[in-house]
Amino acid sequence: MFNKIKKIGNIFKYRKQLFSSLNTLYMEENLNKFLNKYGIDKLPEIEIFDLLELYTYKNDNAIKLKTDFSTGISPINDYYFLCLIAKAINAVKYFEIGTWVGLSAFNIAKNLDKETEIYSLDIPADHPEIALFNIPNEIFGYYSKDLKNVHLLKCDSKKFDLTPYKKQFDMVFIDGNHTYDYVKNDTKIALELLKDENSIIAWHDYLILGDVNKNVLSGILDGIPESEHKHVYNLYQSNLALYSKKFNFSKKYFDKWNIPEIKFLIETKLWSQKGS
Ligand SMILES: C[S@@+](CC[C@H](N)C(=O)[O-])C[C@H]1O[C@@H](n2cnc3c(N)ncnc32)[C@H](O)[C@@H]1O
């Protein structure tokens, strides 16, 4: 009898983990359903030079990046490619969902012309997600809040009124909430923000540690009309998925363990020290 009560007690004790695991299984099953619908479990890949060749981009490919290697920011390769692409298409208006500490917006601002206008959207201070993780409000947009051409917007992307921003942006970077629902929502927003056929959408965390993030992939595929799926690719050597009506590349798939032919030089030095 005592053992029975103990077992029931344990079920209650571990119910949170149990529900969480069941939820993960349920989500996984649903995501597989979305992907099976399109018969896609991986995006075709393009290399950076495939993409740069589309533009009359004559500058060298040197980009200067700043980072603090803190939690939640993007890795340096993704900042590099975002800046390089934005520069190649000569972006004059850039929109980002997911400001965090403002480093992605900061690096775009510093590598593009001073005239480039950058809009970056993040959840407001009273959002339950901020309360849940106990994140101090002042870290949001920390690195870009004093830059004149970076405009920090505060709103949950599901409630965002995009009317004043429609059809203006050369590039939209989606890096907010990475669940299926939000990625789909943010993708639909991005499509409305794009200026023309040359404009680009970039999604972060399409790959996580080299594996496809099914939440992001299914959000993309359900957000972009099926007839346009042929324009969506993974940028090889990055965690980014990219879309533009201009993209019509032949389908390539690299092995996860391939040594890439394109290599990069990164020289690192201290940006600032404590007290400086
Ligand atoms: C991974 S961080 C962004 C990192 C940043 N783009 C970078 O590369 O340095 C994700 C950000 O998305 C924001 N976010 C989460 N849910 C959101 C939502 N529903 N609407 C807008 N922003 C959201 C989070 O508050 C967080 O600041």
The ligand as an SDF file (V2000), in Angstrom:
LIG
                    3D

 27 29  0  0  0  0  0  0  0  0999 V2000
   18.3170   34.9620  -30.3040 C   0  0  0  0  0  0  0  0  0  0  0  0
   17.8290   36.5270  -29.7020 S   0  0  0  0  0  0  0  0  0  0  0  0
   18.2350   37.6190  -31.0110 C   0  0  0  0  0  0  0  0  0  0  0  0
   19.7260   37.7670  -31.2250 C   0  0  0  0  0  0  0  0  0  0  0  0
   20.1460   38.9000  -32.1300 C   0  0  0  0  0  0  0  0  0  0  0  0
   19.3870   38.9560  -33.3560 N   0  0  0  0  0  0  0  0  0  0  0  0
   21.6130   38.7190  -32.4890 C   0  0  0  0  0  0  0  0  0  0  0  0
   21.9040   38.0930  -33.5040 O   0  0  0  0  0  0  0  0  0  0  0  0
   22.4540   39.2080  -31.7280 O   0  0  0  0  0  0  0  0  0  0  0  0
   16.0880   36.4220  -29.8020 C   0  0  0  0  0  0  0  0  0  0  0  0
   15.3550   37.6890  -29.4260 C   0  0  0  0  0  0  0  0  0  0  0  0
   14.0150   37.5640  -29.8810 O   0  0  0  0  0  0  0  0  0  0  0  0
   13.1560   38.1860  -28.9490 C   0  0  0  0  0  0  0  0  0  0  0  0
   11.8080   37.6460  -29.0780 N   0  0  0  0  0  0  0  0  0  0  0  0
   11.3100   36.5000  -28.5700 C   0  0  0  0  0  0  0  0  0  0  0  0
   10.0150   36.3990  -28.8470 N   0  0  0  0  0  0  0  0  0  0  0  0
    9.6780   37.4890  -29.5620 C   0  0  0  0  0  0  0  0  0  0  0  0
    8.4630   37.9490  -30.1220 C   0  0  0  0  0  0  0  0  0  0  0  0
    7.3500   37.2400  -29.9910 N   0  0  0  0  0  0  0  0  0  0  0  0
    8.4570   39.1220  -30.7810 N   0  0  0  0  0  0  0  0  0  0  0  0
    9.5940   39.8670  -30.9080 C   0  0  0  0  0  0  0  0  0  0  0  0
   10.7800   39.4640  -30.3930 N   0  0  0  0  0  0  0  0  0  0  0  0
   10.8180   38.3080  -29.7210 C   0  0  0  0  0  0  0  0  0  0  0  0
   13.7930   37.8230  -27.5940 C   0  0  0  0  0  0  0  0  0  0  0  0
   13.3350   38.6930  -26.5710 O   0  0  0  0  0  0  0  0  0  0  0  0
   15.2740   37.9580  -27.9140 C   0  0  0  0  0  0  0  0  0  0  0  0
   15.7320   39.2490  -27.6200 O   0  0  0  0  0  0  0  0  0  0  0  0
  1  2  1  0
  2  3  1  0
  2 10  1  0
  3  4  1  0
  4  5  1  0
  5  6  1  0
  5  7  1  0
  7  8  2  0
  7  9  1  0
 10 11  1  0
 11 12  1  0
 11 26  1  0
 12 13  1  0
 13 14  1  0
 13 24  1  0
 14 15  1  0
 14 23  1  0
 15 16  2  0
 16 17  1  0
 17 18  1  0
 17 23  2  0
 18 19  1  0
 18 20  2  0
 20 21  1  0
 21 22  2  0
 22 23  1  0
 24 25  1  0
 24 26  1  0
 26 27  1  0
M  CHG  2   2   1   9  -1
M  END
$$$$
